[in-house]
């Protein structure tokens, strides 16, 4: 059951929720969002972004931006993902999203098993806790998951206009059968992650 983070962590007054979208796709960036909600924040539909319809996600995206104390969204592109790997790129996106907030938080909740500070070049300035399935447990993490997901989906829709034929408007860069078939026909675009196996194999066959 999802609850307010301020009920569980009542010692803190300004809690930052952090989540990402886009670790699994073979194209496009990974996106992280950081968000601080007021302790009075309550939207009945708020939940893990993966459980929500597109229509509800988009409605909540606007509400969260409007009602939050502060929010930040940061993306790391495929070139850097290929260079430092997806986990490190995710940590970098999260760290930049946190640091880009204008409002000082006093505690961080990060969705997943690890904090961004697991990366050797990242040091968090606030106490923090990783929460497995945090987007199903706390409002601020669910809100961050929605911001990251909708922002990334919109990016991929725009990329679909520039890189036509891959179906980015529908697959959002994930390795669907149709996407992989189109990739074989067209070869990788500029936003495909060349370190990912389906893309790497096609590059190898074309060389």
Order of alpha helices (4+ residues) and beta strands (2+ residues): alpha-beta-beta-alpha-beta-alpha-alpha-beta-beta-alpha-alpha-alpha-alpha
